[in-house]
């Protein structure tokens, strides 16, 4: 896997997991940085693009998740996921901070919070793909916090040019989390993203609305991109302070 595009080196120790992120719809909204600030742990700052803060709501399929050197397990290693993320920075390393990760995987929702401090919640979800269309829905078991919609697209062969908003949103190779009283970082390694534009029709989005970030219309994203996905190596989290 190539590394010349990475903004910083990956850890020298072996990666812990491999996985595929497939059939992704990236919906982004510009948000009020003052309202976003309450979700940002101490030690991180909101990463801004030309003074603007963003969150992304991203339905996709997490596929073939498994420890390094092991094989995926049918019925367990692949599941739908919808996450909401924002963009943060510590020193010279820009990364991702998740506000929530909704997944139909009891194992992931049990393991990831304990091992990484990631805010996984179990949800009933589906992500379907057919040529030119992604369709998805999720809701928590009590019927709350829904995301229901579809995205039509034509091509997915663009790559992010240097200095563009797409580079800011896509080319992220670490995540931050607050775990057991410590700010932690976990690295992710994959090829540069290939993506295209999408046309979203949202029926319900109380999932994004929950965070009250000053979005005028949670059914109309400011930006929509799609990607067939990437093959990913991830490292266990390490304490940064």
Helices and strands as residue ranges (DSSP letters): E 17-31, H 33-36, G 37-39, E 45-46, E 53-67, E 79-90, E 93-103, H 106-116, E 120-130, E 133-140, E 147-153, H 165-170, E 174-179, E 182-189, E 196-204, H 206-209, E 223-234, E 238-239
